[in-house]
Each structure stands twice: as structure tokens, then as C-alpha cells.
Amino acid sequence: MKHQLIITIMTLQREVLEKLIRIGIALSSEKNIDKLLENIVDQAMELTGADGGSIYVKEDNSLSFKILKNKVLNKKFKGKDLKSIFPIHKIPINYHSMAGYAALKGDILNFKSREEARASGFSFDERIEKALQYVTQSTLTIPLKTRNEEVVGVLQLINPRENGKIVAFKAEHESVMKYLASQAAIAIQNARLIKEIKEVQLHAIYTLSSAAEFRDKITGDHIKRISQTSYLIARKLGLDEDESELILYASPMHDIGKIAIPDRILFKPARLTENEWRVMQKHTIYGAQIIGETPYPLFQYAKNIALYHHERFDGKGYPEGLKGKKIPLEARIVAIADVFDALVTSRPYKKAWSIESAIEYIAEERGHHFDPEIANIFLDNIKLVKEIYRKIT
């Protein structure tokens, strides 16, 4: 009997270890930090049987509240972001809260009851508990530490259940969470680094792309608005994060060919002559030539956008007169973002249109200038487009 019990325990330990390894691999492959944080909480709740879990990320000298999940409250508040219920989304790293203490000391806190937590100097927000009609009993708070002992965040779990009843977190939960926390910390650190690299790359693309246009602040904002609006359309159209990011990064290069257009034409304050307009139209071809042939998807997208963003859905655009779905999707997306921005901003040769007039134009040109499906997506999300314009002015 004793021998059989040992075998059973060893089998369970092996299963948990194998699961932790699989979780570690999954976490390390997730580059989107928001999805990563959500995955960490999901896995921690599943491994411990906890009702709920939350995660804080260290930012400067405080902890930012990022994710909150609770199986009981999710049923009660269907579709509501539980994090929005809490008034405080940032807490100091000090001894006054469990999360702050864990981040400061780097220690795991395991309280079997709220009385035990109170005896150690920690309190609960009873007003929120009363409003939610949900009481925290047992808690497990784990610092997320990298190999060099740097704390990058804190994971907090509450109310594990056995046979439907709330129980205390066990010693094995601490061991399992310590391993998960180590994997999670490394994954968060990597995701942050990737995010920082992407931000630097996007800034570099914005800066270099601005040099190809009017080379002033207005054009720099123009490029950012088109980039962000194109990304928004791509996501709402149902493109995945990777493809949408390619459009985010490639769209700023849409007018890079203008660097080859003579200043007397590019900066002319009056309407262009027919010959001048033919020269201006060549910026699409010059842009594609500048980007050239490349095995990299980002620059393949950029080349298509540079070459085809002035094509029209009805086939009356330039430089090749492509029609309908023969125009690459990324170019059809950027075409709307580019025209809308051109309409609502002042140029040397025109005054800015009102946003309402530009919206009417986009609606009228569905199936003519623009892909009707993409135009509808744009119009359906005009509030989000306006928010982009509010932030980038």
C-alpha cells in the first residue's frame, strides 16, 4: 500500500513537471505581452484550482495592475472587464500591500485566511468586497523574479477550492508557482525587450519616411496617423496580429518615392500641370524601386504599398490601373487611410476638409475609389479613427 502511494505521488509529480515544461515553452513563444500576462494568470489558476488571479507588472517604482480574472465573478459580471471595477490600478512598492511587499522583499506570501493576513499587517478593501458580494479568504502572492533575482512583477492568487469549498494554498502550490513565476518572469522580460525593439524600429521608420516627404512636423504626424489607422483597419478586418503589424510598419513607407521627385514639383503651392502630374505619379514606381526585391515580408508589404496605394478599386488609378482584388490588400487598406488624412489636413495647394466631409467622401467612393468592404470597416470604426487623430496632431 505504501509502495503504491509513493508510485502515485511520483506519477503526479511527473505529470505536473511535464505540464510546467509545456507551459514554459508556451510562455516563451508568446511575444505579445498582454496575451502573455493573461496566459500566466490562466495557467496559475488552473494549476492551483484558485477562484481568481491577478498580475502586476513593475514599472519604475510602482506596480501596475494589468490582469484580473475570477471564475466566480466572471459568471456574475458577464462580459465586464473585472479590472475596471477597482479604482486603483497602480500601487507603490512598499510594505503596505501584499503585492508591494512581495515585490520589495522578493518573498512568497501564503496566508491561509484573511485573519492570518491581517495579523501580518495586511488589509482587504471591504467596500469592494461588499459591492462584489465576494470575500477573499486565502491568498498566495508570488514575486516574478528573473535568474538574476530582478522582480519584474507580482502574481496573486485567491481562494483555491476542493470539492467546491474554499481551502488554503498548500506547500506544493508554492513550489509549483515558484517554478511558473520563474518561467513567467523570463517570458515577460523577453516580451518587453521585443516590444522595445519594435518601438525603436517603428520610430526609425517614421523618422526615415518623414525625410521622403515634406520633411516637417505635419508630414511626420501624417505618417504616424496613416500607420496607426492602417493598423486599426487591418485588425478590424480580421487580419492577425503579425500581418497587421507588417502593415503598421510598412505603411509609413508609402510615399518614400517622393524623395526622387524634384522640389519644384513636390513643393509647388499651386495645382500641378499635366506634365508635372505625370512626374508626380512616378513616385509610386520610384518607391518600389527604392525598396527593391527583398526576401523580407516587411519590405515586400512596403513595396506593394508604395507601388499600389494610388490604384483605385474601379481600375482608374495609377500606375498600372489594377482593379478590385487584384490590388494587394495592404495597398487597399493604406489607400483609405492615406486619402482620408490628405483630405482632413491642410496642404500648400488646399485647405483641410472637415472630418464629416471626408467621411462622406469615403462613403460615396465605396466601390469606386475604395474597396467597399474596407471602406465599411473604416466607417464603422470612425470613433477609433478620430481617437487616433486626437492623439496624433
N, C-alpha and C positions, 0 to 999 in steps of 0.2 A: 504493500500500500504506500509506504513512504517512498519507495523507488519510483512508483508510478507518479506520485505527486511531484517529484524532482523533475521527471521527464516532461510532465505537463507544464511546469514553470519554465523550463528551458525552451520548450516549444513556443510558449507565449512570448518569451523574451526575444527569441529569434524572429518571430513574426513582427513584433514591434520594431526591432532593429532594421529589418528589411523595409518596413514601411517608412521609417525615418530616412533611410537611404534614398528611397524613391522620392520622398518629399524634398529632400535636399537637392536632388537632381532637378526636380521641377522648379524649385525656387531659384536655383542658379541660372535657369534658362529663361526666366521671366525678366524682361528688360523694362517693362512699363511699371514704374514704382507704385502707382495706385493699385493696379491689379496685384502686384506683389504683396502689398500690405494686406489687402483683402484675403489673399490666399493664405498668408501666415495666420491670420485670425481664424479662418475656416478650419485649417489643419489642427490648430491648437485646441479648438473647441471639440473637434471630433476625437482627438487623442485622449482628452480628459473627461469627455462627457459633460462639459460645462454648459450652463444655460447661455452664457454670454461671454464676449471677449472684446477688448478694445486695444488699440495700439497708439502709442505716442511716438513721435519722431523728434529727436533732438535737433533744434535749430538755434544756433548761437548759445545763449544761456538759459534757454527755456525748452519746454516740451510742447509740441503742437499736437493736438488731438486730431487724429486722421481717420480712424475707422472705429465704428461701434456696431456690434452685432449682438442680438439676443433672440433666441428661439421663441421665448415666451412673448416678448414684446413685439416681435415681428408679426405674430398672429393677431395681436391686439391692434397694432397700428399698421395695417397692410399698406404697402407702397410708400410709407413715410420714411424719410431718412432719420434714423434714430438720433444721429449726432446733432441734428438741428434742434432737438428738444433741450439740449444742455446749453446754458447761457455762456459758459466759459470754454473756449477752445484752445487756450494756451495757459500753461501753469509754470511757475518758477521751479527750478531745480533746487529744492531745499528739503528740510526735514518735516514739513507740514503736511505733505500728501504721500501716499504710498508710492505713487509713480515717481514723484520728485525724489523721495528717499532712495528708491531703488536705483535711479539714475545717478544720484550723488555718491552713494556708497558702493554701488555695483553688487548689491546683495539681493538674494531672493527673499521675498516676504510671503509666508504662508500662514494665514490666520484661519483657524477652524471655525470661528464665529465672530460676529460683529462686536461682542463683548471683549473678546481677546484683542481685537484690533483697537478698540477704544482704550483698553488697558495699556496699550503701547503708544498711545498718544494720537491715534488717527480717528477721524470722524467721518460721518456719512451725511450727505445732503438729504435730510429727511423731508424737505419740502418737495423735492423732485420725486423721491420715493413715494410720497403720498399721492402726488399727481399721477404717477405711473401705476400706482397700486402694485408695486413690485419692490420687495425688500432684499437687499444684499445680505447674505448670511456668511458664506465662506469666500475667501479671496486668495488668489495666487498671483503675485506680481513679480515679473521676471525681467531683469535688465537685458537688453540685447547688446552683447559685447563681441567685438571683433577679436581676432587672435592676439592682438597687442593690448587687449583689455580696454579698448576705447568703447564707451557706451554710445550707441547711435540711436537708441530708442528704448521703449519700455512696452512690454506686453502684459496685459492684465486680464485675468480670467475670474469669473464668479460662478458660484452655485453649481458645482457638479452634482449629477443625480445618479442614484442607483435605485432601480425599481420605482422610479417616479418621485423619489424623495431626495431632498437636498442633503448632501453629505459633505464632509470635509475633504479637501485635496490630500491625497496620500503622498508618502515619501517617493514612490515610484513616479508619480506625476511630476514632482520636482526634477527628478533625473531626466525624464523624457523631455520636459520643457527646456531644461538647460541645454540639451543637445540641439533641440529645434531652434532655440534662441541663438545659438552659435551659428547655425546654418543661415538663419534669417538675417543676422547682423551682417554677415559677409555678402549676402544677396542684396541687402539694402545699400551697402557701401558700393557695390559694383553698379547697381542701378543708378545711384546718384552720380557716379563717375561718368557713366554713359550719357546721362541727362545733361551733365555739364559740358561734355564734349560736343553733344548735339547743339546745345545753345551757342557754343563758341563757333561751330561750323555755320549755323544759321546767321549769326551776326556777321561772320566773314562774307557769306553770300550776299546778305543785304548791302554791306558796305561796297563790295566789288561791283554788284549790279547797279548801285546808285551811280557809280562812275560812268556807266554806259549811257545814262540818260541825261537829265538836266543838271546833275551834279549839285543839287542843293537840297535843303531840308524837305521841301514839298515833295520832291521826287522820292526821297528816302522813305517818307511816310506812304507815298503811293505804292511803293514796292511792298512794304510791310502789310498794307491793307489788302492788296491783291493776294499775297501769300496766305494770310490768315483766312480771308474769305474763300479762297480756293480750297483750303484745307477743310473748312466748315462744310462746303458743298460736297466735297468728296466723302466725308463721314456720313452726312445725312443721306447721301446717295446709296450708302451701304458698302462703300469700299472699306477694306480692313485697315487697321492702324498703319501697317507697313506701307501699303500703297498710298494711303492718304499722306503719310509723312514724305514720301517721294515727291508728291505734288506740292506740299508745303515748301520743300527745299528747292525744287526745280522751277517753280513759278516765278520767283524773283528774277530769273534769267530770261524772261520772255522777250524783253527788248534789248538784249545785250548787243544785237546787231547794229543798234543806233550809234555805237561807237565809231562805225565806219561811214556814217552819214555826215556830209560837210556841215559845219556850224551855220553857214548862211541859210541852209535849208532847215536844219534842226531847230534853230532859234528864231526863225522868221516869225515876226508878230502878226503878219497878215496871212490871208489864205494862200496856199501854195498854187503855183501854176500847174498845168497838166504835166509838163516835163518834170517839174520839181516833185510832184506827187509820185510819178513813176520811180524816181530815185528813192524817195522815202519808203515806198513799198518794198524796196530791195533789202530793208533792214531785217526782214524775216529770213531771207536767203543768207545774208551775211551772218546772222546769228547762228544758223545751223552750221555754217562753215567754220565759225569760230569754235563752236563746241566740238565739231568733228565726229569721226567714228570712234566709238568707245565701247568697251565691254561692261561698263558700269551702269546699272539701271538708273541711277540718279541723273546722269548726263544723257542717257537715252531719252528719258522723260523731258529733260530740259531742251534737247534738240527738237523733239516733236512740238513742244510748246512754242519755242522760238519760231519754228518754221510755219506752224499751222494755226496760231491763235487768232489770225485775221481771216481765216476761212469762215464761210457762212453756211448754215445748215441747208440753205436753198441752193448752194453751189455758186453763188455770185461773189464770193470772197476772193482773196489772193493769198499766196502766189500761184496756187495750182488749180483753183476752182473746185476743190473737193466738195462733195455733197453728202449730207446726212452722216450716217455712222462710219463712212469712210474717213472722216476726220477723227484722229485719235481722241479717245475720251478725255485725256488730260488737257488737250488743247480746247476741247469744247467747254470744259469746266472753266479754264482760265479766261476764255473769251468773254464770258458773262461778267466775271469779277473785274476784268480789265475795262470793259466798256462802261460798266456802272461807275467805276472810280473816275474814269475820264469825264463822264457826264457831270458828276457832282463836285468836281474840283475845277478851279479856275486855271486857264491856260493862257499863254500870251495872245492867242487868237480868239478866245471865247470866255464868257462868264460862266460861272458854275450854275448848273441846273439845281432846282430843289430836289430833295430826295424823292418827294411824291411824283414829280415829273419823270425822274429817272426810272422809278418803279413802273410807271405807266408805259414807258418806252420798252422796258424789258418784257412786260406782259404783251404788248402789241406785236413784238418781234418774235414771239414763240412760233417756231416752225419756219420762220423766215431767216432772221439773222442767227437765232439761237436754237439749240436742241430743246424741244418743248418740255421734255422730262426734266432736264437740268434746270431750265428756267422756272418750272413749277417748284422744284426743290428750293431754289433761291428765294422765290417769292413767299413760300410757306415759312421760311426761316428769316424773314426780313428783320424781325426784332433782334435776332442774334447778330445779323449783319450790322445793324445800327449800333449795337454794343461794341463791335469791333471798331467802328468809326469813332465812337465816343472815346475809346481808349487810345486810339492812334490818330492824333490830329497835329 
